[in-house]
Amino acid sequence: MLTLHHLNDSRSQRILWLLEELGKPYEIKRYQRDAVTRLAPPELAAVHPLGKSPVIVDGDIRIAESGAIVDYLIRRYGQGSLMPAPGSADHEAYQEWLHYAEGSAMLPLMLHLYVGRLKDAGAPLKPRIDSEIANHLGYVDRALQGRDFLIGNALSGADIQMSFVGEMAGAYDKLKPYPNLGAWLRRLHARPAFQRSVEKGGAYRFAT
């Protein structure tokens, strides 16, 4: 059976949600962050050398990167759903969103997290980080203008992969200037599969 190694309050939540959307039977192995450091437990290093989550194991296949996991699960178990037809223009846009989420959009949000811990020492970097966050959130907000989803007229893996960007922006109270992005995130949260994933994965929150 396919196994998801799931860390609370992490990118793993979107993989759990995807599995619920697919209706694929799976097993969850749960890991808890350290309450003080918020770091993943050392047991995850036995699953993958990076000691990070999510990780899926499907027979002899082990995958650790969220984008690669989303791509694999939809290709293998989606039965044509949750992604545009390969070779179409929408499919190329879909692939771009899958890579954009972690390749570009998450970087300024992670910098906001870590530089913020430096307090006054990090203050000189704050304007540049805020500018980059605005640049990326504005880009996504414009892409969602007049649309319910990022690609086509239905949920795809692009929405699931990009959802974590919206989650982190919300955790940092950055969504107010971006109504399309906020409405999109609320639509995703209203999906029964997303709600089931929260019930199965535990409380879903991000410490800022």
N, C-alpha and C positions, 0 to 999 in steps of 0.2 A: 504493500500500500504506500502511496505517496505520503511523505512526512514533511511537515513544516516545522522547522526549529524557530520558535516564536519568542521574541523578546518584547516585554511590555513597553509601551510608549515609544515605539520605534517604527522604522520603515516597514517592518514586518506586517503591520496592520493592513497595508494595502494588498499584500499577498494573501492574507487571510480573507479579505473582502473578495478578491478575484476568485479564490477557490469557491466561495459561496455563490458568486455569480455563475460559475461554471457548473455547479452542482456535482463536482467530482468528489468521490469519497476520499478522505484524507485523515491523517492523524496529526495532532498537535503535540509537540514537546515544548513545554513552557519554561522560560527562563526569566528571572526577575533582576532588574537593575539594583545595584547597591543603593540603599536609601540615602546615603550621605554623598557619595561620589557620583551617583547616577551612571556609573560604568556598568557594562555587561559583566556577568559573572565569568570566572575563569573556565567554567565547564564548557562554554561555547567554543573555546580553543580546541577542544577535542573533536568538535564537529567540523570546523574549518580553521586553518592556521591563523586567519585574521582575527578570530574570536568575535565575529560580528554576526548580526542577524539582519535580514532573513537569510536562511539557508533552506533549500529544499533537497530532499533525497527521493529519487524516483527510480527504484531498481538500482542499476549501476551508475546512474547519473546523479551528480551532486553539483548544484549551482548556488552561488553566493550573492551575485549582484542583482538588485531589484529589477533593473531593466531587462537583463537576460532572463530572469525568472518569469517576468510577465510575458516576454516574447515566447519562451519555451512552452509555458502552460497553455497559451492561447493557440499556438500552432498545433500542439499535440492533442489538446482536449476541447478546443473551442468549437470544433465542427463547423467552421466557417463564420462563427459569430465573434464579436468583440474586436474585429479588425477588418479594414477594407480589403478588397480583393488584391492579392499580389499583382504587381505590374501596373496598377492604377495610380493616377496622380495622388489620390487620397492616401494610398498606401505609403507613398514616399513621405507625405506630410506626417502620417502616423509614426513612421520610423524616426522622423526628426523630433517629434515631441517625446518619444521614448528616451532619446539620448539627451535632449535639451534639459529634461527635468534635473538630472544629476550633473550633467556636463557643464551647465551654465547657471540655471535658475537657483540651485541650492547654494552655490558658493557664497553670494553676499549674505544670505540668511545664516549660514554657518559662521561666517566672519562676525556677524552681529552678535551671535551667541558667545563666541570665544573672546572677542575683543571687549565685549561688555563686562566680562569677568575681570578685566584689567582696571576697571574703574577709571580714575582720572588719567592713568597712564595711557589708556586707549583712546582718550578723547580726540586727539588729532586725526585719528582714522575715521571717526564717526561720520563726518560729512560725506566722505567718499563712499563709505559703505551704504549710507542712507540713499545716496544718489543712485547707486547700482541696484539697490532693492527697488527703488521707484522705477528705474528703467525696465527691469524685468517684470515687475507686477503690472506695469502699464502695458507692456507688450502682450501679456497674457489676457489682460482685461480687454484690450482692443480686439484680440483674436476671438473673444467670446461675444462680441457685440452682435446682437440679433440671433444668437445661437444658444441652444441648450447644452451642446457638447462641443468638444474641440474639433472633432472630425465627423462630417456627415450629420445624420439626424438621430443617431443612437449612441449609447455608451460604447466606448472602446477601451482597449488597454491604455491608450494615450491618456484618457481621463483618470484612470486608476493610477497610472504612474505619476501623473502630474498632481494628483490630489495631495500628496505630502507637501508640496510647495505651498498650496493653499492652507493646509493645516498649520504649517510653521508661520506663515504670514499672519494668520489669525492669532496664533499664540503670542506674537509680538505686537498685536493690535495695529497691524499695518493694512487691514482690508478696507477701511472706511472710504478712502478715495477711489476704490475700485469696485463699483456696484456689480458689474458683470461677473467678476471673479467671486465676490461674496455670494451672489445668487446661485452661481454654478456649484459652489461648495455646499450650499444648503440643499440643492437638488440631489447631490451625491449622497449626503447624509440621510436623506429621506428614503433612499432605496432600501427595500426589505433585506437584500443581501448584505448591505453595509451594516444595518442594524443587527443582523444575526452575527456578523463578524465581531462586533463590539461585545455582544453577549458571550460569545465563545472565547474571545481573546482577553477579556477583562477590561477594566476601566481604561479609557483612552484619553490621555491628557499629556501635556508637555510642560515641563518645568522651565520657566524663563529666567 
